[in-house]
Amino acid sequence: MTGNIYFRKDGRYEARLSIGKNDNGKRTYRSFYGATREEAEMKLMAYQEIPSNEYALTEMTVKELTFDYLNVIKPRLKESSEANYIMKANKHIIPAFGTIKCSLLKVKSIVNFIDDKLKSGLSARYVADIIVLLKSIFRYASRTYGIKNPTEGITVPKKGKSEIAVLNKTEQTALLSYITSEPDLTSLGIAISLYTGIRIGELCALQWKDVDIDNKTITVRKTIQRIQTAGMKAKTKLVITEPKSQSSIRTIPIPECILVMIKGYKENAEKYVISGKFSPIEPRTLQYRFAAVLKKAKLPSVHFHSLRHAFATNCIALGFDVKTLSEILGHSSVEITLNRYVHSSMDRKKAFMEKLKWAA
């Protein structure tokens, strides 16, 4: 059963709950009405709390179910994804619901959990990720054990579009001037990111065998990140894996403007580009070095990832079509490119608006 809430033309709110299909295969609904969204939602939740004999009862707790689910899906997960799920389960889901029996978890408890997490200062995006995991756990419980799924009808917090600070054109010019005057491997990494849009983890995992000087390309095959560990002496560890998605494995043409700089550092094929050694540096270290560069260049403090945003915005300004840019960035869809990485300045907006002419 799934629920959605709508504002009706008559001024009321309607919470619709899918209750299955009729004999003709057509989906049927039950509606709950209220003068406010909250009233309609509470009526829907109250209905969902009604026990039903069609669902199995179990002594299994949410904690037991969670680790049962994680063990089942473990073979299909990347190590970094597994670590992320375990962290969210241990830090959020289990402390809140762990001792509750699966068949007794209430919709209202989950709604209150979402509200509490948002009020604690967690972003809507992060809370949404927690709820997506909880939904997956209970979908598994429903399919495997016939347990009623209390997460159906729960609205995942809407992920707001995060604004990231990006250096403007004047500041980018100042940054380029600084790294030209202070050439080193950190400067090389900054230039590569600003002119290819490569992610920081992909940059740290880049080896010279991935850089084809003759064909002027960089091939992204791996990424590096630090993940949390469970049941080990060290709390975290560095892992090198394939990029986050299949579309992230890509070959990027090297612009002529940084080709000479790259040639000057060409090393043993097995060495890592940014460390200059046979072992990589981690993204956090590169971020610290980038912060030091910005401070010395007297530029605003921004995250290394802002270079990727700047690259995307610059490409759009130069007339790149979004499909080409999306593939260079390693996105699975052009929507991600447009929604997350393309920033329009007021000057750019004014320039376009000035193109409008009074029709004669």
C-alpha positions in Angstrom: 0.0 0.0 0.0 1.3 3.4 -0.9 -0.1 6.9 0.1 0.0 10.3 -1.5 -1.5 13.6 -0.4 -3.1 16.1 -2.7 -4.7 19.6 -2.4 -8.2 19.4 -3.8 -10.1 22.1 -5.7 -12.7 22.2 -3.0 -10.0 23.4 -0.5 -9.5 20.2 1.3 -6.6 17.8 1.4 -7.0 14.2 0.3 -4.7 11.4 1.4 -5.0 8.5 -1.1 -3.9 5.0 -0.1 -3.5 2.3 -2.7 -5.1 -0.9 -1.3 -4.5 -3.3 -4.1 -6.2 -4.2 -7.4 -9.7 -5.3 -8.2 -10.7 -8.4 -10.2 -10.0 -6.5 -13.5 -6.5 -5.6 -12.4 -7.3 -1.9 -11.9 -5.7 -0.3 -8.9 -8.1 0.8 -6.1 -7.7 3.5 -3.5 -9.1 4.6 -0.1 -9.3 8.3 0.5 -8.9 10.3 3.8 -9.9 14.0 3.9 -8.8 16.9 6.1 -9.0 20.6 6.3 -5.2 20.6 6.5 -2.5 18.4 5.1 -1.6 17.2 8.6 -5.2 16.2 9.4 -5.5 14.1 6.2 -2.1 12.5 6.9 -3.0 11.6 10.5 -6.3 10.0 9.3 -4.3 7.9 6.8 -1.7 6.9 9.5 -4.4 6.0 11.9 -5.9 3.7 9.3 -2.5 2.1 8.6 -2.1 1.3 12.3 -5.2 -1.0 12.3 -4.0 -4.6 12.7 -4.7 -7.0 9.9 -4.6 -10.8 10.0 -3.1 -10.9 6.5 0.3 -9.9 7.9 2.7 -12.1 9.8 3.5 -11.5 13.4 7.1 -12.0 14.5 9.4 -11.7 17.5 12.2 -10.4 15.2 13.3 -7.0 16.3 14.2 -4.2 13.9 17.8 -4.6 14.8 17.8 -8.3 13.9 15.9 -7.6 10.7 18.4 -4.8 9.7 21.4 -7.1 9.9 19.5 -9.9 8.3 18.9 -7.6 5.3 22.4 -6.3 5.2 23.8 -9.8 5.2 21.6 -10.8 2.3 22.5 -7.9 0.1 26.2 -7.8 1.0 27.4 -9.8 -2.0 25.8 -7.2 -4.3 27.3 -4.2 -2.6 30.5 -2.3 -3.1 32.6 -2.2 0.1 32.0 1.6 0.3 28.2 1.2 0.0 28.1 -1.6 2.6 30.1 0.6 5.0 27.7 3.5 4.4 24.6 1.3 5.1 26.1 -0.1 8.3 27.0 3.4 9.5 23.5 4.7 8.9 22.0 1.6 10.5 24.2 1.8 13.6 24.0 5.5 14.0 20.3 6.2 13.3 18.0 3.3 12.6 19.0 0.9 15.4 19.2 3.5 18.2 15.7 4.6 17.3 13.9 1.4 16.5 16.3 -1.5 17.2 14.5 -3.0 20.2 11.0 -2.7 18.7 9.5 -5.9 17.1 9.2 -5.5 13.4 5.5 -6.1 13.3 4.9 -3.5 16.0 6.7 -0.6 14.4 4.2 2.3 13.9 4.0 4.7 11.0 3.7 7.6 13.5 7.0 6.6 15.1 8.8 6.8 11.7 7.2 10.2 11.0 8.4 11.5 14.4 11.8 10.0 13.7 12.0 12.0 10.5 10.9 15.2 12.2 13.5 14.7 15.0 16.3 14.1 12.6 15.5 17.2 10.6 15.2 19.3 13.8 18.6 18.0 15.0 20.2 19.8 12.0 20.6 16.9 9.6 20.0 17.8 6.0 16.9 16.7 4.2 19.1 14.8 1.7 20.8 12.9 4.5 17.6 12.1 6.3 16.1 11.0 3.0 19.0 8.5 2.5 18.3 7.0 6.0 14.6 6.6 5.2 15.4 5.0 1.8 17.5 2.4 3.6 14.7 1.8 6.1 12.2 1.4 3.3 14.5 -1.2 1.6 14.8 -3.1 4.9 11.0 -3.4 5.3 10.3 -4.2 1.7 12.7 -7.1 2.2 10.8 -8.0 5.4 7.5 -7.9 3.6 8.7 -10.1 0.7 10.6 -12.5 2.8 8.6 -12.8 6.0 5.2 -11.4 5.2 5.6 -8.6 7.7 3.5 -5.5 7.3 5.6 -2.7 5.8 5.1 0.4 8.0 7.2 2.6 5.7 4.7 2.4 2.8 3.0 5.8 2.5 5.9 7.5 4.3 7.0 10.6 2.4 10.7 10.9 2.0 12.0 14.4 2.9 12.4 16.4 -0.2 16.1 16.9 -1.0 16.8 20.6 -1.4 19.1 21.8 -4.0 22.4 22.4 -2.2 24.2 25.6 -3.2 28.0 25.2 -3.3 30.3 28.2 -3.2 32.2 28.5 -6.5 35.0 30.8 -7.4 34.0 33.5 -9.9 35.9 34.1 -13.1 38.2 36.7 -11.5 39.0 34.4 -8.6 39.6 31.5 -11.0 42.1 33.6 -12.9 43.9 34.5 -9.7 44.0 30.8 -8.8 45.5 29.9 -12.1 48.0 32.6 -11.8 49.1 31.3 -8.4 49.4 27.6 -9.4 51.4 28.7 -12.5 53.8 30.6 -10.2 53.9 27.7 -7.7 54.1 24.5 -9.8 53.8 21.3 -7.8 51.6 18.2 -7.8 48.9 19.9 -5.9 48.8 22.7 -8.5 48.7 20.0 -11.2 45.7 18.4 -9.5 43.9 21.7 -9.3 44.5 22.4 -13.0 43.3 18.9 -14.0 40.1 19.2 -12.0 39.4 22.7 -13.2 39.8 21.7 -16.8 38.3 18.2 -16.8 35.8 18.2 -14.0 37.2 15.1 -12.5 36.1 14.2 -9.0 38.5 14.4 -6.1 38.4 10.7 -5.4 39.0 9.9 -9.1 41.9 12.4 -9.2 43.6 10.8 -6.2 43.2 7.3 -7.7 44.6 8.4 -11.1 47.8 6.7 -12.2 50.1 7.7 -15.1 49.0 4.7 -17.0 45.5 6.3 -17.2 47.0 9.4 -18.9 47.6 9.0 -22.6 49.7 12.0 -23.7 49.8 10.9 -27.4 46.0 10.7 -27.7 45.5 13.6 -25.2 43.1 11.7 -22.9 42.6 10.8 -19.3 40.7 7.6 -18.6 38.9 7.4 -15.2 38.8 3.8 -14.0 38.9 4.0 -10.2 38.1 6.2 -7.3 39.5 6.3 -3.8 37.7 7.1 -0.5 38.0 6.5 3.2 35.2 4.4 4.7 34.2 3.3 8.2 35.0 -0.2 9.3 33.0 -2.5 11.5 34.6 -4.9 14.0 38.1 -3.9 13.2 40.8 -2.1 15.3 41.0 0.8 12.9 37.8 2.8 12.7 38.3 3.7 9.0 40.3 2.5 6.0 41.2 3.8 2.5 39.7 1.8 -0.4 40.2 2.0 -4.1 37.2 0.9 -6.1 35.5 1.4 -9.4 33.7 4.8 -9.7 30.3 5.3 -8.2 28.4 4.3 -11.4 29.1 2.7 -14.8 28.8 6.1 -16.5 31.6 7.4 -14.3 34.0 5.1 -16.1 35.0 7.4 -18.9 37.7 8.8 -21.1 38.1 12.6 -21.0 40.0 14.6 -23.7 42.8 16.8 -22.2 42.5 20.4 -23.2 45.6 21.8 -24.9 45.9 24.6 -22.2 46.9 22.1 -19.5 48.6 19.4 -21.7 52.0 21.0 -21.4 51.7 21.1 -17.7 50.8 17.5 -17.5 53.6 16.5 -19.8 56.1 18.1 -17.4 55.1 15.7 -14.6 54.8 12.5 -16.7 56.1 9.6 -14.5 56.3 5.8 -14.2 53.0 4.3 -15.4 52.3 2.7 -12.0 52.8 5.8 -10.0 49.9 7.9 -8.8 49.7 11.3 -10.6 48.9 13.5 -7.5 51.2 11.7 -5.0 54.1 11.1 -7.3 54.5 7.7 -5.6 53.4 4.1 -6.0 50.8 4.8 -3.3 48.0 7.4 -3.5 47.2 10.3 -1.2 43.6 10.4 0.1 41.0 13.0 -0.9 41.1 14.6 2.6 44.8 15.3 2.3 44.3 16.9 -1.1 41.5 19.0 0.2 43.8 20.3 3.0 46.4 21.2 0.5 43.9 23.0 -1.7 42.7 25.0 1.3 46.3 26.0 2.0 46.7 27.2 -1.7 43.5 29.3 -1.4 44.8 30.9 1.8 48.2 31.7 0.2 46.5 33.1 -2.9 44.2 35.2 -0.7 41.1 33.6 -2.2 37.8 32.6 -0.6 37.6 29.2 1.1 35.8 26.7 -1.1 35.7 23.0 -1.3 37.8 21.2 -3.8 34.6 19.9 -5.4 33.8 23.5 -6.4 36.4 23.1 -9.1 34.1 20.5 -10.7 31.1 22.9 -10.5 33.3 25.7 -12.0 34.3 23.4 -14.9 30.6 22.6 -15.7 29.5 26.2 -15.5 32.4 27.3 -17.7 31.6 24.7 -20.3 28.0 25.8 -20.5 29.1 29.4 -21.0 31.4 28.2 -23.8 28.5 26.6 -25.6 29.0 22.9 -24.7 25.8 20.9 -25.3 24.6 19.3 -22.1 24.8 15.7 -23.3 28.5 16.1 -24.1 29.2 17.8 -20.8 27.2 15.1 -18.9 29.4 12.3 -20.4 32.6 14.2 -19.6 31.4 14.6 -16.0 30.4 11.0 -15.8 26.7 11.5 -15.0 24.0 9.0 -15.6 21.6 11.6 -16.9 21.7 15.2 -18.2 19.2 16.2 -15.4 21.9 15.6 -12.8 24.3 17.9 -14.8 21.7 20.7 -15.1 20.4 20.5 -11.6 23.6 20.1 -9.6 26.5 21.5 -11.6 25.4 24.4 -13.8 25.4 27.8 -12.2 24.1 30.9 -13.9 25.5 34.2 -12.7 23.6 37.4 -12.7 25.8 38.8 -15.5 25.0 35.8 -17.6 21.3 36.2 -17.0 21.5 39.9 -17.9 23.4 39.1 -21.1 20.7 36.7 -22.2 17.9 39.0 -21.3 19.5 41.8 -23.3 19.1 39.6 -26.4 15.3 40.1 -26.1 14.1 42.8 -28.6 10.8 44.6 -28.8 8.8 43.0 -31.7 8.1 45.5 -34.4 
